[in-house]
Amino acid sequence: MAKNKEPNRYSRLIEFIFSKHFREGWSEITFTRDEIEQAAKELRIKLPKNLGDVLYTFRYRAALPESITSTAPDGYEWMIRPAGRSKYKLALVQQSIVVPSTMMAETKIPDATPGIISRYALNDEQAVLAKIRYNRLIDIFTGLTCYSLQNHLRTTVPEMGQVETDEVYIGIDKRGVHYALPIQAKGRKDRIGVVQIEQDMRVCESKFANLICRPIAAQLLTDDVIALIEFEYGEDEVKIVSEKHYKLVKSKDLSLEDLRSYQERF
């Protein structure tokens, strides 16, 4: 019989913090970054070199341990949110992981990514950002003319603390109206969390208050298919307003039949 897998040290650390604070009926638990160090000391486990990776893992990459998720009522889940400088909170929210639709039709785009960039991309996130940039997928998706302003914009937002956006574009439409387009990019194994989209909206409010904010998530579905999803804030929660899947192909693989079928789309 297979042995039960022991929780890894990241899980043990977050479980320790959660159990230290949680009381039945609570929907929010605030803790500090220093508590990760304290937990490691009390559990006598080796402290991770990058403390932030513990939080990043459970915010964007992996599910929280079952000992935590099992305390959430049906339809709800725990998520980690920033709560000020070096402060975080485990908040009970309605389930909020965004998964690209499996029903969405693909649109073929002749791949303009330089081969040398594809060859040396170090990870999925870097690869998807490069493919988006070289193929002007943000322009195609939004109908705007867009320019990359900055990669990995790390900034401080009031009442949230330090947050990071994978890339920020500035766009302009035919009327001359300007837009801020924060992008969250995910590889195949990562998850799109609503909390990141909320953060990007707050970045827009704080840094680009006079621009129209159009937050977008990008997920690499396969080596050559990228899902783009746009969000807006409505009725006190984040909603999806648009989703498209783009398949990057060699020019010869884009047929006249493909082009005719795109002309018939609304």
URUR-V128917 format. One record per residue. N is the residue number from 0. RES is the residue in one letter. PSI is psi in whole degrees, 0 to 359 (999 if undefined). OMEGA is omega in degrees with one decimal (NA if undefined). D_LAST is the distance of its C-alpha to the last C-alpha in Angstrom with 2 decimals. Layout:
BEGIN
[[N/RES/PSI/OMEGA/D_LAST] [N/RES/PSI/OMEGA/D_LAST]]
END
This chain:
BEGIN
[[0/M/135/-179.1/55.56] [1/A/140/178.7/53.12] [2/K/149/175.6/54.08] [3/N/135/-178.7/51.77] [4/K/131/179.2/50.12] [5/E/141/176.6/51.61] [6/P/144/178.9/49.24] [7/N/176/-173.2/48.86] [8/R/328/177.3/50.33] [9/Y/316/-179.9/47.10] [10/S/319/-179.5/46.76] [11/R/323/-179.4/50.42] [12/L/312/-176.8/50.16] [13/I/327/175.7/47.27] [14/E/320/-179.2/48.87] [15/F/314/-179.5/52.11] [16/I/317/-179.2/50.59] [17/F/312/-176.8/48.67] [18/S/332/178.9/51.76] [19/K/325/-173.4/53.91] [20/H/330/-167.0/51.93] [21/F/137/172.1/50.15] [22/R/145/-177.6/51.58] [23/E/130/178.3/50.37] [24/G/349/-179.9/47.83] [25/W/145/178.8/46.95] [26/S/4/-178.4/43.30] [27/E/134/179.2/43.89] [28/I/120/179.6/46.29] [29/T/137/177.1/46.97] [30/F/165/-178.4/48.62] [31/T/162/178.2/49.48] [32/R/327/-179.6/49.04] [33/D/333/-177.9/52.85] [34/E/339/175.6/52.77] [35/I/318/177.6/51.29] [36/E/317/179.7/54.48] [37/Q/319/-179.7/56.62] [38/A/317/179.3/54.94] [39/A/321/-179.7/55.52] [40/K/315/-177.5/59.14] [41/E/328/179.3/59.77] [42/L/352/-179.5/58.09] [43/R/47/174.7/59.98] [44/I/156/-176.7/56.98] [45/K/130/-179.1/56.21] [46/L/131/176.9/54.15] [47/P/144/179.0/50.88] [48/K/323/-179.4/51.09] [49/N/98/-178.1/47.80] [50/L/325/-178.3/47.86] [51/G/335/-178.4/44.34] [52/D/334/176.3/43.08] [53/V/312/-178.4/44.26] [54/L/319/-179.9/41.95] [55/Y/319/-178.1/39.06] [56/T/314/-175.9/39.32] [57/F/348/176.1/38.97] [58/R/326/-169.4/36.35] [59/Y/341/-166.5/33.91] [60/R/325/-173.0/35.23] [61/A/159/178.2/37.09] [62/A/150/174.4/37.63] [63/L/157/179.6/40.62] [64/P/152/-178.1/43.68] [65/E/328/179.2/43.88] [66/S/335/177.1/46.89] [67/I/311/-175.8/44.60] [68/T/331/-177.4/41.43] [69/S/346/179.3/43.62] [70/T/352/-178.4/44.67] [71/A/137/175.7/41.16] [72/P/163/177.9/40.46] [73/D/135/178.2/37.73] [74/G/358/-179.5/34.25] [75/Y/162/176.2/35.67] [76/E/160/175.3/36.50] [77/W/139/172.6/38.58] [78/M/153/178.3/37.12] [79/I/126/179.8/38.98] [80/R/148/172.1/38.21] [81/P/147/-177.9/40.06] [82/A/28/-177.4/42.52] [83/G/178/-176.4/44.19] [84/R/118/179.7/46.09] [85/S/20/177.3/47.09] [86/K/148/180.0/46.23] [87/Y/164/173.8/43.71] [88/K/140/169.3/43.05] [89/L/115/-174.8/42.07] [90/A/140/177.1/39.91] [91/L/116/-176.0/38.95] [92/V/165/173.4/35.26] [93/Q/146/-173.9/32.62] [94/Q/132/-162.8/31.27] [95/S/21/175.2/29.08] [96/I/130/-179.1/28.18] [97/V/123/180.0/24.49] [98/V/124/177.9/23.54] [99/P/144/-178.8/20.28] [100/S/138/175.5/18.42] [101/T/354/-178.2/19.59] [102/M/353/-173.0/16.57] [103/M/132/177.1/13.99] [104/A/147/177.8/12.62] [105/E/148/174.1/14.19] [106/T/122/-179.2/13.11] [107/K/134/177.4/16.20] [108/I/128/175.8/17.70] [109/P/122/-172.6/21.03] [110/D/119/179.8/23.56] [111/A/11/-179.6/25.51] [112/T/124/176.9/27.74] [113/P/137/-178.2/31.37] [114/G/326/-177.6/33.21] [115/I/330/177.6/36.05] [116/I/316/178.2/33.89] [117/S/320/-176.1/32.46] [118/R/323/-171.6/36.04] [119/Y/9/174.8/37.58] [120/A/131/-171.2/35.05] [121/L/336/-180.0/37.34] [122/N/173/-176.8/35.03] [123/D/319/-177.2/31.51] [124/E/315/178.8/30.78] [125/Q/322/-179.1/32.00] [126/A/316/-176.9/30.11] [127/V/322/177.6/26.71] [128/L/319/179.7/27.38] [129/A/316/-179.9/28.43] [130/K/319/178.6/25.46] [131/I/316/-175.5/23.09] [132/R/310/-175.3/25.24] [133/Y/334/-178.7/25.79] [134/N/4/177.3/22.17] [135/R/41/-176.2/20.95] [136/L/331/178.0/18.50] [137/I/320/176.8/18.88] [138/D/312/-176.9/17.84] [139/I/317/-176.2/14.74] [140/F/319/-173.4/13.83] [141/T/339/-174.3/14.73] [142/G/8/178.9/14.11] [143/L/163/166.7/17.87] [144/T/119/-169.6/20.85] [145/C/149/179.5/22.83] [146/Y/133/177.7/26.41] [147/S/122/-179.8/28.22] [148/L/314/-175.6/31.00] [149/Q/142/171.3/32.88] [150/N/148/172.5/33.00] [151/H/59/177.2/34.47] [152/L/112/178.4/35.04] [153/R/121/-175.6/37.88] [154/T/168/179.9/38.84] [155/T/129/179.9/40.57] [156/V/133/179.8/38.81] [157/P/136/178.1/41.09] [158/E/2/176.9/41.89] [159/M/331/-175.2/39.98] [160/G/206/-175.5/41.97] [161/Q/131/177.3/40.76] [162/V/162/179.9/37.16] [163/E/134/174.7/35.26] [164/T/135/-172.7/31.71] [165/D/319/176.7/30.79] [166/E/146/177.7/29.30] [167/V/128/173.7/28.39] [168/Y/151/169.5/26.13] [169/I/131/-177.6/26.29] [170/G/161/177.6/23.24] [171/I/139/179.5/22.99] [172/D/181/-174.2/20.26] [173/K/343/177.6/20.49] [174/R/348/-176.9/22.60] [175/G/5/179.2/25.03] [176/V/139/-178.0/24.35] [177/H/148/-177.6/25.44] [178/Y/149/168.9/24.10] [179/A/129/-176.7/25.83] [180/L/91/176.4/23.87] [181/P/137/-176.2/26.20] [182/I/130/169.1/25.30] [183/Q/120/-176.6/26.83] [184/A/135/-178.6/26.88] [185/K/141/173.3/27.93] [186/G/185/-175.6/29.27] [187/R/329/-175.0/28.94] [188/K/351/-177.9/31.81] [189/D/166/-177.8/31.13] [190/R/147/175.4/29.43] [191/I/116/-179.7/27.12] [192/G/139/-179.9/29.16] [193/V/330/-178.5/28.12] [194/V/325/178.2/31.42] [195/Q/322/178.8/30.31] [196/I/319/176.2/27.23] [197/E/319/178.5/29.62] [198/Q/317/-179.2/31.95] [199/D/324/177.0/29.38] [200/M/321/179.0/28.63] [201/R/326/176.0/32.40] [202/V/317/178.1/32.72] [203/C/314/-179.8/30.30] [204/E/322/-173.6/32.37] [205/S/319/-171.4/35.54] [206/K/337/-175.9/34.86] [207/F/53/-171.0/31.93] [208/A/334/-176.6/32.47] [209/N/2/-179.8/31.30] [210/L/156/174.4/27.92] [211/I/126/-176.8/24.69] [212/C/128/176.6/24.52] [213/R/85/-178.1/21.39] [214/P/140/-175.9/22.86] [215/I/140/171.6/21.22] [216/A/141/178.4/22.50] [217/A/131/178.4/22.33] [218/Q/129/174.6/23.62] [219/L/115/-177.3/24.75] [220/L/318/172.8/23.95] [221/T/186/-179.5/25.69] [222/D/331/-174.0/27.32] [223/D/11/178.3/24.11] [224/V/127/-179.3/21.24] [225/I/129/174.4/20.53] [226/A/131/173.8/18.61] [227/L/131/-177.4/17.70] [228/I/128/178.6/17.65] [229/E/146/-175.6/17.78] [230/F/162/168.7/20.08] [231/E/165/179.8/21.43] [232/Y/117/-179.6/24.66] [233/G/143/179.7/24.55] [234/E/45/174.9/27.19] [235/D/19/174.7/29.66] [236/E/163/-178.9/27.67] [237/V/134/-179.9/25.03] [238/K/152/173.8/21.54] [239/I/132/178.1/18.44] [240/V/340/-178.3/15.51] [241/S/146/176.6/13.23] [242/E/136/176.1/13.75] [243/K/150/176.0/12.85] [244/H/125/-177.9/15.23] [245/Y/128/178.8/16.30] [246/K/117/-179.0/18.75] [247/L/123/-174.5/21.20] [248/V/164/170.6/22.50] [249/K/151/-175.8/24.97] [250/S/321/-177.1/23.69] [251/K/343/-179.1/25.05] [252/D/3/175.2/22.97] [253/L/106/-172.5/19.64] [254/S/167/174.9/19.52] [255/L/327/177.9/18.12] [256/E/321/176.9/16.52] [257/D/312/-176.4/14.71] [258/L/321/179.0/13.52] [259/R/321/-179.3/12.52] [260/S/327/178.1/10.50] [261/Y/327/-179.8/8.56] [262/Q/336/-177.7/8.07] [263/E/353/178.8/6.53] [264/R/151/175.5/3.76] [265/F/999/NA/0.00]]
END
